[in-house]
Amino acid sequence: MALPLDVLEKSLNQNMTLLLKDGRFIHGKLLGYDEYMNLVLEDVEETKEENKRRLGKIILRGNNVVSISLG
């Protein structure tokens, strides 16, 4: 079984989609992370219902993330 931080290490500089607790989806490229799974993403696009918004580079607090999918 892979540990979450090991998966993030292998996912650096790759695109990922995250589901947040409030129902938003975040899609962007992973630039970095820390031991609390706080994430730094670039080229980010946020989707909530049918609305899309470009955010650029963000820092996302790890405890807001429900799931992560690569690609």
CYANA upper distance limits for C-alpha pairs under 8 A (distance plus 0.5 A):
  2 ALA  CA      6 ASP  CA      7.05
  2 ALA  CA      7 VAL  CA      7.13
  3 LEU  CA      7 VAL  CA      6.93
  4 PRO  CA      8 LEU  CA      6.82
  5 LEU  CA      9 GLU  CA      6.66
  5 LEU  CA     35 GLU  CA      7.82
  5 LEU  CA     37 MET  CA      7.93
  6 ASP  CA     10 LYS  CA      6.94
  7 VAL  CA     11 SER  CA      6.69
  8 LEU  CA     12 LEU  CA      6.92
  8 LEU  CA     33 TYR  CA      8.06
 11 SER  CA     15 ASN  CA      8.47
 11 SER  CA     30 LEU  CA      7.49
 11 SER  CA     70 LEU  CA      8.20
 12 LEU  CA     29 LYS  CA      8.29
 12 LEU  CA     30 LEU  CA      5.80
 12 LEU  CA     31 LEU  CA      6.36
 12 LEU  CA     32 GLY  CA      7.12
 13 ASN  CA     29 LYS  CA      6.23
 13 ASN  CA     30 LEU  CA      5.67
 13 ASN  CA     31 LEU  CA      6.12
 14 GLN  CA     29 LYS  CA      5.74
 14 GLN  CA     30 LEU  CA      6.33
 14 GLN  CA     70 LEU  CA      7.98
 14 GLN  CA     71 GLY  CA      7.77
 15 ASN  CA     27 HIS  CA      7.60
 15 ASN  CA     28 GLY  CA      5.83
 15 ASN  CA     29 LYS  CA      4.69
 15 ASN  CA     30 LEU  CA      6.90
 15 ASN  CA     70 LEU  CA      6.71
 15 ASN  CA     71 GLY  CA      5.75
 16 MET  CA     27 HIS  CA      6.20
 16 MET  CA     28 GLY  CA      6.19
 16 MET  CA     29 LYS  CA      6.66
 16 MET  CA     30 LEU  CA      7.56
 16 MET  CA     68 ILE  CA      7.33
 16 MET  CA     69 SER  CA      6.14
 16 MET  CA     70 LEU  CA      4.82
 16 MET  CA     71 GLY  CA      5.71
 17 THR  CA     25 PHE  CA      7.19
 17 THR  CA     26 ILE  CA      6.04
 17 THR  CA     27 HIS  CA      4.84
 17 THR  CA     28 GLY  CA      7.19
 17 THR  CA     68 ILE  CA      6.33
 17 THR  CA     69 SER  CA      5.75
 17 THR  CA     70 LEU  CA      6.80
 17 THR  CA     71 GLY  CA      7.65
 18 LEU  CA     25 PHE  CA      6.04
 18 LEU  CA     26 ILE  CA      5.57
 18 LEU  CA     27 HIS  CA      6.91
 18 LEU  CA     65 VAL  CA      7.14
 18 LEU  CA     66 VAL  CA      7.88
 18 LEU  CA     67 SER  CA      6.19
 18 LEU  CA     68 ILE  CA      5.06
 18 LEU  CA     69 SER  CA      6.91
 19 LEU  CA     23 GLY  CA      6.99
 19 LEU  CA     24 ARG  CA      6.51
 19 LEU  CA     25 PHE  CA      5.22
 19 LEU  CA     26 ILE  CA      7.09
 19 LEU  CA     65 VAL  CA      6.58
 19 LEU  CA     66 VAL  CA      6.01
 19 LEU  CA     67 SER  CA      5.77
 19 LEU  CA     68 ILE  CA      7.10
 20 LEU  CA     24 ARG  CA      5.88
 20 LEU  CA     25 PHE  CA      6.75
 20 LEU  CA     26 ILE  CA      8.15
 20 LEU  CA     64 ASN  CA      5.99
 20 LEU  CA     65 VAL  CA      5.14
 20 LEU  CA     66 VAL  CA      5.85
 20 LEU  CA     67 SER  CA      7.80
 21 LYS  CA     64 ASN  CA      6.06
 21 LYS  CA     65 VAL  CA      6.72
 21 LYS  CA     66 VAL  CA      6.36
 23 GLY  CA     48 LYS  CA      7.38
 24 ARG  CA     46 GLU  CA      7.32
 24 ARG  CA     47 THR  CA      6.23
 24 ARG  CA     48 LYS  CA      5.28
 24 ARG  CA     49 GLU  CA      8.16
 25 PHE  CA     46 GLU  CA      6.25
 25 PHE  CA     47 THR  CA      5.58
 25 PHE  CA     48 LYS  CA      6.99
 26 ILE  CA     44 VAL  CA      7.13
 26 ILE  CA     45 GLU  CA      6.34
 26 ILE  CA     46 GLU  CA      5.16
 26 ILE  CA     47 THR  CA      6.96
 27 HIS  CA     44 VAL  CA      5.98
 27 HIS  CA     45 GLU  CA      5.79
 27 HIS  CA     46 GLU  CA      7.02
 28 GLY  CA     41 LEU  CA      6.22
 28 GLY  CA     42 GLU  CA      6.15
 28 GLY  CA     43 ASP  CA      5.82
 28 GLY  CA     44 VAL  CA      4.80
 28 GLY  CA     45 GLU  CA      7.00
 29 LYS  CA     41 LEU  CA      5.78
 29 LYS  CA     42 GLU  CA      5.80
 29 LYS  CA     43 ASP  CA      6.93
 29 LYS  CA     44 VAL  CA      7.73
 30 LEU  CA     39 LEU  CA      7.63
 30 LEU  CA     40 VAL  CA      6.60
 30 LEU  CA     41 LEU  CA      5.14
 30 LEU  CA     42 GLU  CA      7.26
 31 LEU  CA     39 LEU  CA      8.17
 31 LEU  CA     40 VAL  CA      5.89
 31 LEU  CA     41 LEU  CA      5.93
 31 LEU  CA     42 GLU  CA      7.37
 32 GLY  CA     39 LEU  CA      6.39
 32 GLY  CA     40 VAL  CA      5.54
 32 GLY  CA     41 LEU  CA      7.73
 33 TYR  CA     37 MET  CA      6.26
 33 TYR  CA     38 ASN  CA      5.89
 33 TYR  CA     39 LEU  CA      4.95
 33 TYR  CA     40 VAL  CA      6.55
 34 ASP  CA     38 ASN  CA      6.13
 34 ASP  CA     39 LEU  CA      7.54
 36 TYR  CA     62 GLY  CA      6.66
 37 MET  CA     61 ARG  CA      7.78
 37 MET  CA     62 GLY  CA      5.10
 37 MET  CA     63 ASN  CA      8.21
 38 ASN  CA     59 ILE  CA      7.53
 38 ASN  CA     60 LEU  CA      6.12
 38 ASN  CA     61 ARG  CA      5.04
 38 ASN  CA     62 GLY  CA      4.69
 38 ASN  CA     63 ASN  CA      8.27
 39 LEU  CA     59 ILE  CA      6.11
 39 LEU  CA     60 LEU  CA      5.57
 39 LEU  CA     61 ARG  CA      7.04
 39 LEU  CA     62 GLY  CA      7.10
 40 VAL  CA     57 LYS  CA      7.83
 40 VAL  CA     58 ILE  CA      6.30
 40 VAL  CA     59 ILE  CA      5.02
 40 VAL  CA     60 LEU  CA      6.85
 41 LEU  CA     57 LYS  CA      6.13
 41 LEU  CA     58 ILE  CA      5.94
 41 LEU  CA     59 ILE  CA      6.96
 41 LEU  CA     60 LEU  CA      8.22
 42 GLU  CA     56 GLY  CA      6.11
 42 GLU  CA     57 LYS  CA      4.55
 42 GLU  CA     58 ILE  CA      6.90
 43 ASP  CA     54 ARG  CA      8.13
 43 ASP  CA     55 LEU  CA      7.65
 43 ASP  CA     56 GLY  CA      5.21
 43 ASP  CA     57 LYS  CA      6.49
 44 VAL  CA     54 ARG  CA      6.52
 44 VAL  CA     55 LEU  CA      5.78
 44 VAL  CA     56 GLY  CA      5.55
 44 VAL  CA     57 LYS  CA      6.75
 44 VAL  CA     58 ILE  CA      7.81
 45 GLU  CA     52 LYS  CA      7.27
 45 GLU  CA     53 ARG  CA      6.12
 45 GLU  CA     54 ARG  CA      4.98
 45 GLU  CA     55 LEU  CA      6.32
 45 GLU  CA     56 GLY  CA      7.91
 46 GLU  CA     52 LYS  CA      6.13
 46 GLU  CA     53 ARG  CA      5.66
 46 GLU  CA     54 ARG  CA      6.80
 46 GLU  CA     55 LEU  CA      7.51
 47 THR  CA     51 ASN  CA      6.18
 47 THR  CA     52 LYS  CA      5.04
 47 THR  CA     53 ARG  CA      7.06
 48 LYS  CA     52 LYS  CA      7.14
 60 LEU  CA     64 ASN  CA      8.15
 61 ARG  CA     65 VAL  CA      8.18
